[in-house]
Amino acid sequence: MTLAEIKDQIDNISETWRDGTVEEQRAELVQLDDALADLDEIDTGTPSAAEVVEDLRGRIEILMDEIEINLGIEPEPIDVPEEESELGSERGIQ
């Protein structure tokens, strides 16, 4: 799938998911998950391509969270690296 096709799919789902049935919303989650996998396979040889891919990835993740919340599914927590100072204090390093 090309970047343009992925973007079109995301735009379409973004505009229509709220009107869909539970089954349709679950199917859209699968489509969005597949789109994330497709993004992993796209060549990001240029900075502009990498920026577009990261933008689409962020839009997909936000959209997936919105649909999951609407369906009553707990979104997966996002791994946030701890600050070095917090790591040092936990290890007894000052």
C-alpha positions, 0 to 999 in steps of 0.5 A: 500500500502506498502512502497516498492510499494509507492517507486516504484510508485514514481520512475515510475512517476518521470521517466515518467511524463514529457512524459505524456499528460496533462490528464496523468499528472493530473492522476499522481497528484491524484496518488501522493496525494493518496500515501501521504494519504497512507504514513499517514497510515503506521506504523512508529514504528522505527526511520528508518521507520519514516525516509523512510516515511519522505523521500518519503513524501518530494519526493512526494511533490517535484514531485507534485510541478514540475508537477503542475508548468508544468501544470500551476497550482499554487503549494500550499504554504508551511506553514513555522513557523515564528521565535519567534523573529518576533512573539515577535516584532509583539506583542510588546514583546521585 
